[in-house]
Amino acid sequence: MSAEMGRVVRVAGPVVVAEGLERARLYSLVRVGRRGLVGEVIRLVGDQTVIQVYEETSGLRVGSTVVDTGAPLSVELGPGLIGAIFDGVQRPLPVMAGKPGGPVTEPFVRRGMDLPGLPRDRRWPLAYRVEPGNQVTEGDILLTVSETVAVEHRILVPPGRGGKVVRVGEAEATVTDPVVWLDDGEEPLTMLTRWPVRRRRPVAGRLDPTEPLVTGQRVVDVLFPVAKGGSATIPGGFGTGKTVHEQTLAKYADADIVIFIGCGERGNELAEVLEEFPRLTDPATGAALIERTVIIANTSNMPVAAREASIYTGITIGEYFRDQGYDVALLADSTSRWGEALREVSSRLEEMPGEEGYPAYLPSRLAEFYERSGAVVALGADERRGSVTVVGAVSPPGGDFSEPVTQYSLRLAGTFWALDAELARGRHFPAIHWTRSYSLYDTAGWFDRQVDPSWSEHVVWVQGLLGRAEELEDIVQLLGTDVLAPEERITFAVARLVHEDFLQQSAYDPVDAFCPLNKQLDMLRVIRRFHDLAVKAVAADTPVEKVMGMGVVGEMGRMRSWPHAEAADRSEALIERLEAEVGAS
Ligand code: ADP
């Protein structure tokens, strides 16, 4: 491995130009200056090497040394990831260092500090799955570690290795201790492996993402599901609910591992998230949510280039757990800050600016991120499936969705949750707009098989109802509801009821924050039955006001508070009452 040395010839903010690094390669990791600041080669021009430095560059000057490590920017993978809080280049923030729930201080790492990503001194108890004589190939499980109450960390044969096991190590080991010796003539395997952040990890096969990531959020599961291994984008102006939505997903989505990338939000804002996150409990296990979470944090007082790296660091850790057979949810808040980092570095490079000053490669970089989502068959002899679902929040300036980061994200993600400022102002949460949002995933078959054969039929019904009401909306705006035919007025009124009693769901409600799929369907059934009865009643000349004003209609507003276990019985009872009262009117 080369350890070539060069000199800085120019410093422009986070970008440094060096000469004398003849063997430097694109995306090589370099150390800059006396402090050894971390940087990455981003361009080679003649004998000049352009470096993006992931740390504050003040103090660097022309003539400072630059050392090419010869290795690409990589992450450390192994036990110790879960519960950690890292910066964009995987240095643990002092906050936690393996102490989930510990006190949070202002996120800050000293410059040039060589902090290993994973703790070196911690000894992990190991459960070996192989013994001497076994033949193993890449991706096979060698041993497991109970990393936290929620995660069994599976140590696999790394890509490119394989052979006969000749020896296994101790029952307890640190991440750098040898644990398995193979007869392939190479170094013994340790739990710690490294992977270059900009390269996808190999898999045995890719699967069509058709299984939904169940979120317990009605507007998502019923109208705009995201598939496991798919991707979603959630643009919204300030205060429309991006952060709450991502936290809700972190808490309730049926993912085994959550990776949260906080990218360049204001320092104190992120400190809040960091403080809050470790206190959240996992509704599935009752344990702290951090027991299945990895956090990557970049505040805007950290150097801009580190934000770019954080996205790749996060997704590489996600792929690593996917390969173990887990469903991973990767939540990035916000990709706009990341786009701004690209823009700033690009302008320092004096590149030709594209749309709104973003570099021309903004769409390809965004694509590289979203396209690392996926549902896969992992390498290895057992049939292991895993997935990485990517959810990217976008904070368009002024809430204007026509700006480049929103537009490109829209083209790349399969699910679009459009947060609407007007809904948020009216305290309709989640403020996901029911006609402007969409999902391209074909998850209907899964719901019909796993929940109830009538699931997708109910979805089609409610979509139709909301669509018709939206068409009527224009007329109503102009002329009021009086001009509508009685049946149209019922459609309009029931759509309102769907908005208020079904699509609204408070993240803070002790019962309703999470709604199981069965209960979602029970609620829909009641509303649909009411709609049918109401249409019949007005067709038989019962006045619309009389139907909508019945006491039993108000009961539907209380469905969300039904205890989950009672939802089936109570929905049946309510349908009976509706039949008796509305049906008889
Ligand atoms: P953003 O991240 O888009 O700026 P937040 O996620 O911080 O917005 O949401 C702003 C506020 O809106 C929250 O503090 C909360 O009061 C309210 N809110 C957002 N989503 C929900 C929800 N699902 N349930 C209840 N309240 C919500």
Residues whose N, C-alpha, C, O or C-beta is under 5 A from the ligand:
A	BS01	ADP	G236 G237 F238 G239 T240 G241 K242 T243 V244 H245 F429 P430 Q505 S506 A507 Y508
